[in-house]
């Protein structure tokens, strides 16, 4: 019974965690590339 409960908790954690992780990764990538572009434009200007 305890293992069943743990597996449900893991499944819920994954279903919540994975979309959040991919969302955060996408946002970090956008921020990072934007930062690089900002530095490039700043150096050019």
N, C-alpha and C positions, 0 to 999 in steps of 0.2 A: 504493500500500500504506500509506503514511504517513497519507494523508488518511482512509483507511478506519479506521485505528486511532484517529485523532483524533475521527472521528464516533462511534465506539463509546464513547470516553471522555466525549464531550459528552452522549451519550444516558444513560450511567450517572450522570453528574453531575446531569443534569436529573431523572432518576428518583429520585435521593436528595435533591437540593436542594429540589425543589418541595414535597414533603410536609413537609419540615423547615421550610421558609419559612412555609407555611400554618399549621403547628402552632405555630411561634413567634409568628406574628401573632395567632392565637387566644389564646394565653397572655398576650401583651402586652395585648391588649384586655381580657381578664379582670382582669389586674392593675390596669390603668388605671381601669376602671370601679369595681373594688373600692376603689381608692385614693380616688376621688371620693366614693363612698358613705361611706367612712371619715371623710373630711373633713367631709361634711355631718352625719353623726351626731356627730362631735366638736364641731362648731359648735353644734348643737342642744343637746348635753349641756352 
